[in-house]
Amino acid sequence: MKDRSQISDEDLKSAIDGLLTRRIIVLSNLIGKGSQTVEYLRKKFKIGLNEGRLIIALSTYSSLNATDISNLSCLHKVPISRSLAILLRRDYIGIGPDPVDGRRKVVSLTRAGRNVFRNLVPKAVAQDQQLRGVLTDQEQQNLAHTLDKLLVSLGASDS
């Protein structure tokens, strides 16, 4: 194997470009960046992608604490904290004491937050259908299997 100083910049760039993780991140960023769903959230509800993701997580459960949200969304606590502050200012969430552990706070959707969710679902489904439209049924099955396998390998138990 070559010493690091003997590897050309072009070889390093080629190695990075071929990384599976890089390609997945780029795909995820492209989906979020060019998404009509994200534009819709920004224009109609004055929130971004992370806030939309949190609304989806909160719609599934009646209330969650910050750790639960982090675990469900796979986001770090700093962006979660920022997003929660935005959602609170917009009155899309409420924050109250955890009935089980009074030292913790739980977050739940307000009526306005549930309205965002109801408006978000059809947009998200349409975007998903658009992405699936470029794949055959077999490719969709293979991709779903591959993504599940990768998620499990990274510790996501309920992919």
N, C-alpha and C positions, 0 to 999 in steps of 0.2 A: 504494500500500500504506500502511496505517495505521502511524503511529508506535507503538512498543510501549506507551507510556503511554496510548494511545487504545483499546487492545484491552481489552474487558471480561473480567472473571474468568470469566464464563459462556462467552465465546468461547474462552478458553484451555482451560477444562475440556472443552468440546466437541471441541476439536482433539486434546487428549490422549486422550479416550475413543475417538476414531476411529482412533487409530494402530494399524496392523497389528501392530507389535512389542509394544505393550501387550497386545493381545488374545491374542497367542501366549503371552506370559509368564503372563497370567492363566490361560489354558487349561492350561498346563504346571503351574502351581502348584495348580490345582484337581485335576488328575489325581493329583499327588503327595499333596496334603493329604487328599483324601477316599478315597484308594485303600485297598482291602482288602489289597492286596499290601504296602503300607507298614505298615499295622497288623500284619499277619502278621509282617513282618520285626522290628518292634519287640517284639512279644510273644514270639515263639518264639526269635529269635536275638539280641535286644537290640541291634539296629543300625537305622539310618535309611536313607532313600532314597539319599543319596550313597554310603553303604557298599554298598548293594545294586547301585548302578550300577557301582561299582568291581569288585565280585565278577563281574558280567557281563562287564566288559572283560577281567578277568584270566582268565576261563574260556575265552576265545577264543584266548589266547596262553599259552604255557607260563610265560613270565616277561616282565615289563616294567619299565622304569625309570620314575621319576616324570614325566619329559618325555613318554614314550610314553603314560602314563596320562592326562596332561593333554590331549594331542592327541586321544586316542581318546574321552575322556569330555566334552571341551569344558568342563572345569571348571578354575578357577584352581588354582594350586599350594597356596594356603593351605587351602582346604577339602579338597583331596586329602590334604595332610599330616595334617590332623585326622582324616580318615576312615581313613587308613592306620594311625594310632596306635590308633584304636578297634578296627580289624580285627586288629591285632597283639595287643592285650590280650585279645581274645576267641579268639586262636589260629586265626583264619580265614586268615591269610597268614603267609608266612615272608619274611624279607628277607636277602639274601646278596650277595656280590660279583658284579659283572657279569663273566662269563668273557671278554668281549671287551675291556672297559675296567675294570680293577681299581679305578679311582678312583670308579666309579659303583656304586650298589646296584641290585639288581633285586628285584622283588616277585613272588611266586608264591602260588597258593592251596595251603593245606594240605588234608589229607583233610577236616577239618571245614569248610573253605571251599568245597570241591567239594560237600559235602553241602548247604550253604546254597544253592548254585547249583541243584542238582537239585530242591530244594524250591521254589525261587523261580520256575523256568520255568513250571510249570503255572499258578501264580497270575498271572504276567505275561501269559500267553497268554489266560487267562480274562478279564482286564481288557481286553486288546486286543479280544477278541471282543465284549465288552459295548459298548465304544466304537464299534466298527464296526457294531454292531446298529442304531444310529440312522441309519445312512447306507445309501443304495442302493448297488448294485454300481458304478454309474456315478459316484456321489459319492465312493466309496472310491478309484476309479481317478483321478478328477480331483484329489482331495486328495493322493494319493501323488505324482502328477506335479507338483503345485504345491509340495509340501514338498521334493521332490528339486530342483526348479528353484531354490527359495530357498536350500537348503543349498549347492548348487553356486555360487550367486552370492555366498555368504558364505565361500567357500573350502573347504567340506567336500567333498573329492574322492571319498570312498567312503561316500556317504549310504545 
